[in-house]
Structures are given as structure tokens and as C-alpha cells.
Amino acid sequence: MYTTYVLYSPNFDRIYIGLTNNIERRIKEHNAGGNRSTKAYRPWKIIQTDKFETRIDARKREKYLKSYRGRKYVRDKVLPAKPINLII
């Protein structure tokens, strides 16, 4: 099982889009500073997750979310909703 996820940093108004097979571990890594591109913008909150059976399908979703239209979708539709309270 693979998960495409969208993180939001409320302190810096930044979004990060990623893909993993273990969402709990990955969020811990982001919030512990284990990722160079997200370290400076901690803490991160999960605002969306999508689960997929194959890595290929998850990668397609990740690529869409990282595109201009995908980021616009996240900013316009997902971000106004309340973030999921899963900071580990």
C-alpha cells in the first residue's frame, strides 16, 4: 500500500507533496528535520492523503499534485479545509 500525501506548514504557508509506503514514519522524519527540503519549515501538518495499491498509481497522483494545476487544487480546495491533526 502506498500513500501520496500533502503537508502544510502553517508558520510559513508552504505545502509539500510526497509519496511513501509508511506515512507515520515519513511524517516523523519530516518533523524531526530528516528531510533537507522540509527541515526549515517545521512543523508540518497532514492536510490530505490518498492510498493506492501500486507505486505507479501513487506516483501518477504525486506528479499531478506537483503540477501547476495540482498545486492550485491543493491551495483552492484542500487547504481551506481543516488539517488532519496527526503530528507525530
CNS distance restraints for C-alpha pairs under 8 A (distance, minus, plus):
assign (resid   1 and name CA) (resid  21 and name CA) 6.10 0.50 0.50
assign (resid   1 and name CA) (resid  51 and name CA) 6.80 0.50 0.50
assign (resid   1 and name CA) (resid  52 and name CA) 5.86 0.50 0.50
assign (resid   1 and name CA) (resid  53 and name CA) 4.92 0.50 0.50
assign (resid   1 and name CA) (resid  54 and name CA) 6.65 0.50 0.50
assign (resid   1 and name CA) (resid  55 and name CA) 7.87 0.50 0.50
assign (resid   2 and name CA) (resid  19 and name CA) 7.15 0.50 0.50
assign (resid   2 and name CA) (resid  20 and name CA) 5.77 0.50 0.50
assign (resid   2 and name CA) (resid  21 and name CA) 4.47 0.50 0.50
assign (resid   2 and name CA) (resid  22 and name CA) 7.50 0.50 0.50
assign (resid   2 and name CA) (resid  51 and name CA) 5.72 0.50 0.50
assign (resid   2 and name CA) (resid  52 and name CA) 5.18 0.50 0.50
assign (resid   2 and name CA) (resid  53 and name CA) 6.23 0.50 0.50
assign (resid   2 and name CA) (resid  54 and name CA) 6.49 0.50 0.50
assign (resid   2 and name CA) (resid  55 and name CA) 5.98 0.50 0.50
assign (resid   2 and name CA) (resid  58 and name CA) 6.30 0.50 0.50
assign (resid   3 and name CA) (resid  19 and name CA) 5.69 0.50 0.50
assign (resid   3 and name CA) (resid  20 and name CA) 5.40 0.50 0.50
assign (resid   3 and name CA) (resid  21 and name CA) 5.97 0.50 0.50
assign (resid   3 and name CA) (resid  22 and name CA) 7.56 0.50 0.50
assign (resid   3 and name CA) (resid  23 and name CA) 6.82 0.50 0.50
assign (resid   3 and name CA) (resid  49 and name CA) 6.41 0.50 0.50
assign (resid   3 and name CA) (resid  50 and name CA) 5.50 0.50 0.50
assign (resid   3 and name CA) (resid  51 and name CA) 4.51 0.50 0.50
assign (resid   3 and name CA) (resid  52 and name CA) 6.17 0.50 0.50
assign (resid   3 and name CA) (resid  58 and name CA) 6.49 0.50 0.50
assign (resid   4 and name CA) (resid  17 and name CA) 7.40 0.50 0.50
assign (resid   4 and name CA) (resid  18 and name CA) 5.76 0.50 0.50
assign (resid   4 and name CA) (resid  19 and name CA) 4.41 0.50 0.50
assign (resid   4 and name CA) (resid  20 and name CA) 6.57 0.50 0.50
assign (resid   4 and name CA) (resid  49 and name CA) 5.66 0.50 0.50
assign (resid   4 and name CA) (resid  50 and name CA) 5.19 0.50 0.50
assign (resid   4 and name CA) (resid  51 and name CA) 6.51 0.50 0.50
assign (resid   4 and name CA) (resid  52 and name CA) 7.97 0.50 0.50
assign (resid   4 and name CA) (resid  58 and name CA) 5.85 0.50 0.50
assign (resid   4 and name CA) (resid  59 and name CA) 7.65 0.50 0.50
assign (resid   4 and name CA) (resid  61 and name CA) 6.98 0.50 0.50
assign (resid   4 and name CA) (resid  62 and name CA) 6.04 0.50 0.50
assign (resid   5 and name CA) (resid  17 and name CA) 5.78 0.50 0.50
assign (resid   5 and name CA) (resid  18 and name CA) 5.41 0.50 0.50
assign (resid   5 and name CA) (resid  19 and name CA) 6.18 0.50 0.50
assign (resid   5 and name CA) (resid  46 and name CA) 7.12 0.50 0.50
assign (resid   5 and name CA) (resid  47 and name CA) 7.75 0.50 0.50
assign (resid   5 and name CA) (resid  48 and name CA) 5.63 0.50 0.50
assign (resid   5 and name CA) (resid  49 and name CA) 4.39 0.50 0.50
assign (resid   5 and name CA) (resid  50 and name CA) 6.45 0.50 0.50
assign (resid   5 and name CA) (resid  62 and name CA) 7.98 0.50 0.50
assign (resid   6 and name CA) (resid  15 and name CA) 6.81 0.50 0.50
assign (resid   6 and name CA) (resid  16 and name CA) 5.71 0.50 0.50
assign (resid   6 and name CA) (resid  17 and name CA) 4.58 0.50 0.50
assign (resid   6 and name CA) (resid  18 and name CA) 6.58 0.50 0.50
assign (resid   6 and name CA) (resid  46 and name CA) 5.96 0.50 0.50
assign (resid   6 and name CA) (resid  47 and name CA) 5.72 0.50 0.50
assign (resid   6 and name CA) (resid  48 and name CA) 5.14 0.50 0.50
assign (resid   6 and name CA) (resid  49 and name CA) 6.49 0.50 0.50
assign (resid   7 and name CA) (resid  15 and name CA) 5.52 0.50 0.50
assign (resid   7 and name CA) (resid  16 and name CA) 5.01 0.50 0.50
assign (resid   7 and name CA) (resid  17 and name CA) 6.33 0.50 0.50
assign (resid   7 and name CA) (resid  44 and name CA) 5.86 0.50 0.50
assign (resid   7 and name CA) (resid  45 and name CA) 5.36 0.50 0.50
assign (resid   7 and name CA) (resid  46 and name CA) 4.55 0.50 0.50
assign (resid   7 and name CA) (resid  47 and name CA) 5.75 0.50 0.50
assign (resid   7 and name CA) (resid  48 and name CA) 7.32 0.50 0.50
assign (resid   8 and name CA) (resid  13 and name CA) 6.98 0.50 0.50
assign (resid   8 and name CA) (resid  14 and name CA) 5.75 0.50 0.50
assign (resid   8 and name CA) (resid  15 and name CA) 4.55 0.50 0.50
assign (resid   8 and name CA) (resid  16 and name CA) 6.46 0.50 0.50
assign (resid   8 and name CA) (resid  44 and name CA) 5.45 0.50 0.50
assign (resid   8 and name CA) (resid  45 and name CA) 5.23 0.50 0.50
assign (resid   8 and name CA) (resid  46 and name CA) 6.35 0.50 0.50
assign (resid   8 and name CA) (resid  47 and name CA) 6.49 0.50 0.50
assign (resid   9 and name CA) (resid  13 and name CA) 5.48 0.50 0.50
assign (resid   9 and name CA) (resid  14 and name CA) 5.16 0.50 0.50
assign (resid   9 and name CA) (resid  15 and name CA) 6.37 0.50 0.50
assign (resid   9 and name CA) (resid  41 and name CA) 6.19 0.50 0.50
assign (resid   9 and name CA) (resid  42 and name CA) 6.45 0.50 0.50
assign (resid   9 and name CA) (resid  43 and name CA) 6.13 0.50 0.50
assign (resid   9 and name CA) (resid  44 and name CA) 4.82 0.50 0.50
assign (resid   9 and name CA) (resid  45 and name CA) 6.44 0.50 0.50
assign (resid  10 and name CA) (resid  14 and name CA) 7.09 0.50 0.50
assign (resid  10 and name CA) (resid  43 and name CA) 7.99 0.50 0.50
assign (resid  10 and name CA) (resid  44 and name CA) 7.59 0.50 0.50
assign (resid  11 and name CA) (resid  41 and name CA) 7.38 0.50 0.50
assign (resid  11 and name CA) (resid  42 and name CA) 7.91 0.50 0.50
assign (resid  11 and name CA) (resid  43 and name CA) 7.86 0.50 0.50
assign (resid  12 and name CA) (resid  41 and name CA) 6.37 0.50 0.50
assign (resid  14 and name CA) (resid  41 and name CA) 7.55 0.50 0.50
assign (resid  16 and name CA) (resid  38 and name CA) 7.65 0.50 0.50
assign (resid  17 and name CA) (resid  62 and name CA) 6.80 0.50 0.50
assign (resid  17 and name CA) (resid  65 and name CA) 7.03 0.50 0.50
assign (resid  17 and name CA) (resid  66 and name CA) 6.69 0.50 0.50
assign (resid  18 and name CA) (resid  62 and name CA) 6.47 0.50 0.50
assign (resid  19 and name CA) (resid  58 and name CA) 6.93 0.50 0.50
assign (resid  19 and name CA) (resid  59 and name CA) 7.05 0.50 0.50
assign (resid  19 and name CA) (resid  62 and name CA) 6.70 0.50 0.50
assign (resid  20 and name CA) (resid  26 and name CA) 7.00 0.50 0.50
assign (resid  22 and name CA) (resid  26 and name CA) 6.29 0.50 0.50
assign (resid  23 and name CA) (resid  27 and name CA) 6.17 0.50 0.50
assign (resid  24 and name CA) (resid  28 and name CA) 6.38 0.50 0.50
assign (resid  24 and name CA) (resid  88 and name CA) 7.32 0.50 0.50
assign (resid  25 and name CA) (resid  29 and name CA) 6.30 0.50 0.50
assign (resid  26 and name CA) (resid  30 and name CA) 6.32 0.50 0.50
assign (resid  27 and name CA) (resid  31 and name CA) 6.18 0.50 0.50
assign (resid  27 and name CA) (resid  44 and name CA) 7.84 0.50 0.50
assign (resid  27 and name CA) (resid  87 and name CA) 7.27 0.50 0.50
assign (resid  27 and name CA) (resid  88 and name CA) 6.70 0.50 0.50
assign (resid  28 and name CA) (resid  32 and name CA) 5.91 0.50 0.50
assign (resid  28 and name CA) (resid  87 and name CA) 7.68 0.50 0.50
assign (resid  28 and name CA) (resid  88 and name CA) 5.50 0.50 0.50
assign (resid  29 and name CA) (resid  33 and name CA) 6.27 0.50 0.50
assign (resid  29 and name CA) (resid  34 and name CA) 4.88 0.50 0.50
assign (resid  29 and name CA) (resid  35 and name CA) 6.77 0.50 0.50
assign (resid  30 and name CA) (resid  34 and name CA) 5.65 0.50 0.50
assign (resid  30 and name CA) (resid  35 and name CA) 5.71 0.50 0.50
assign (resid  30 and name CA) (resid  38 and name CA) 6.29 0.50 0.50
assign (resid  30 and name CA) (resid  39 and name CA) 6.74 0.50 0.50
assign (resid  30 and name CA) (resid  42 and name CA) 7.63 0.50 0.50
assign (resid  30 and name CA) (resid  44 and name CA) 7.27 0.50 0.50
assign (resid  31 and name CA) (resid  39 and name CA) 7.29 0.50 0.50
assign (resid  31 and name CA) (resid  42 and name CA) 5.84 0.50 0.50
assign (resid  31 and name CA) (resid  43 and name CA) 5.59 0.50 0.50
assign (resid  31 and name CA) (resid  44 and name CA) 6.22 0.50 0.50
assign (resid  31 and name CA) (resid  87 and name CA) 7.83 0.50 0.50
assign (resid  31 and name CA) (resid  88 and name CA) 7.63 0.50 0.50
assign (resid  32 and name CA) (resid  39 and name CA) 7.64 0.50 0.50
assign (resid  33 and name CA) (resid  38 and name CA) 7.02 0.50 0.50
assign (resid  33 and name CA) (resid  39 and name CA) 4.40 0.50 0.50
assign (resid  33 and name CA) (resid  40 and name CA) 7.75 0.50 0.50
assign (resid  33 and name CA) (resid  42 and name CA) 7.59 0.50 0.50
assign (resid  34 and name CA) (resid  39 and name CA) 6.81 0.50 0.50
assign (resid  35 and name CA) (resid  39 and name CA) 5.77 0.50 0.50
assign (resid  36 and name CA) (resid  40 and name CA) 7.86 0.50 0.50
assign (resid  38 and name CA) (resid  42 and name CA) 6.83 0.50 0.50
assign (resid  43 and name CA) (resid  87 and name CA) 7.99 0.50 0.50
assign (resid  44 and name CA) (resid  87 and name CA) 7.18 0.50 0.50
assign (resid  45 and name CA) (resid  83 and name CA) 6.52 0.50 0.50
assign (resid  45 and name CA) (resid  84 and name CA) 6.83 0.50 0.50
assign (resid  45 and name CA) (resid  85 and name CA) 6.88 0.50 0.50
assign (resid  45 and name CA) (resid  86 and name CA) 6.62 0.50 0.50
assign (resid  45 and name CA) (resid  87 and name CA) 6.13 0.50 0.50
assign (resid  46 and name CA) (resid  83 and name CA) 6.18 0.50 0.50
assign (resid  46 and name CA) (resid  84 and name CA) 5.55 0.50 0.50
assign (resid  46 and name CA) (resid  85 and name CA) 7.25 0.50 0.50
assign (resid  46 and name CA) (resid  86 and name CA) 6.55 0.50 0.50
assign (resid  46 and name CA) (resid  87 and name CA) 7.74 0.50 0.50
assign (resid  47 and name CA) (resid  78 and name CA) 7.00 0.50 0.50
assign (resid  47 and name CA) (resid  79 and name CA) 6.89 0.50 0.50
assign (resid  47 and name CA) (resid  81 and name CA) 7.94 0.50 0.50
assign (resid  47 and name CA) (resid  82 and name CA) 7.42 0.50 0.50
assign (resid  47 and name CA) (resid  83 and name CA) 4.57 0.50 0.50
assign (resid  47 and name CA) (resid  84 and name CA) 5.54 0.50 0.50
assign (resid  48 and name CA) (resid  78 and name CA) 7.21 0.50 0.50
assign (resid  48 and name CA) (resid  83 and name CA) 7.85 0.50 0.50
assign (resid  48 and name CA) (resid  84 and name CA) 7.63 0.50 0.50
assign (resid  50 and name CA) (resid  58 and name CA) 7.92 0.50 0.50
assign (resid  51 and name CA) (resid  58 and name CA) 7.33 0.50 0.50
assign (resid  52 and name CA) (resid  57 and name CA) 6.28 0.50 0.50
assign (resid  52 and name CA) (resid  58 and name CA) 5.62 0.50 0.50
assign (resid  53 and name CA) (resid  57 and name CA) 7.42 0.50 0.50
assign (resid  53 and name CA) (resid  58 and name CA) 7.93 0.50 0.50
assign (resid  54 and name CA) (resid  58 and name CA) 6.49 0.50 0.50
assign (resid  55 and name CA) (resid  59 and name CA) 5.98 0.50 0.50
assign (resid  56 and name CA) (resid  60 and name CA) 6.31 0.50 0.50
assign (resid  57 and name CA) (resid  61 and name CA) 6.47 0.50 0.50
assign (resid  58 and name CA) (resid  62 and name CA) 6.20 0.50 0.50
assign (resid  59 and name CA) (resid  63 and name CA) 6.06 0.50 0.50
assign (resid  60 and name CA) (resid  64 and name CA) 6.28 0.50 0.50
assign (resid  61 and name CA) (resid  65 and name CA) 6.21 0.50 0.50
assign (resid  62 and name CA) (resid  66 and name CA) 6.19 0.50 0.50
assign (resid  63 and name CA) (resid  67 and name CA) 6.35 0.50 0.50
assign (resid  64 and name CA) (resid  69 and name CA) 7.46 0.50 0.50
assign (resid  64 and name CA) (resid  70 and name CA) 5.34 0.50 0.50
assign (resid  65 and name CA) (resid  69 and name CA) 7.32 0.50 0.50
assign (resid  65 and name CA) (resid  70 and name CA) 3.82 0.50 0.50
assign (resid  65 and name CA) (resid  71 and name CA) 5.62 0.50 0.50
assign (resid  65 and name CA) (resid  73 and name CA) 7.83 0.50 0.50
assign (resid  65 and name CA) (resid  74 and name CA) 7.49 0.50 0.50
assign (resid  66 and name CA) (resid  70 and name CA) 5.76 0.50 0.50
assign (resid  66 and name CA) (resid  71 and name CA) 5.93 0.50 0.50
assign (resid  67 and name CA) (resid  71 and name CA) 6.11 0.50 0.50
assign (resid  68 and name CA) (resid  72 and name CA) 6.14 0.50 0.50
assign (resid  69 and name CA) (resid  73 and name CA) 6.10 0.50 0.50
assign (resid  70 and name CA) (resid  74 and name CA) 6.26 0.50 0.50
assign (resid  71 and name CA) (resid  75 and name CA) 6.16 0.50 0.50
assign (resid  72 and name CA) (resid  76 and name CA) 5.93 0.50 0.50
assign (resid  73 and name CA) (resid  77 and name CA) 5.50 0.50 0.50
assign (resid  73 and name CA) (resid  78 and name CA) 6.91 0.50 0.50
assign (resid  74 and name CA) (resid  78 and name CA) 4.76 0.50 0.50
assign (resid  74 and name CA) (resid  79 and name CA) 5.85 0.50 0.50
assign (resid  75 and name CA) (resid  79 and name CA) 5.18 0.50 0.50
assign (resid  75 and name CA) (resid  80 and name CA) 7.39 0.50 0.50
assign (resid  76 and name CA) (resid  80 and name CA) 6.88 0.50 0.50
assign (resid  77 and name CA) (resid  81 and name CA) 7.35 0.50 0.50
assign (resid  79 and name CA) (resid  83 and name CA) 7.58 0.50 0.50
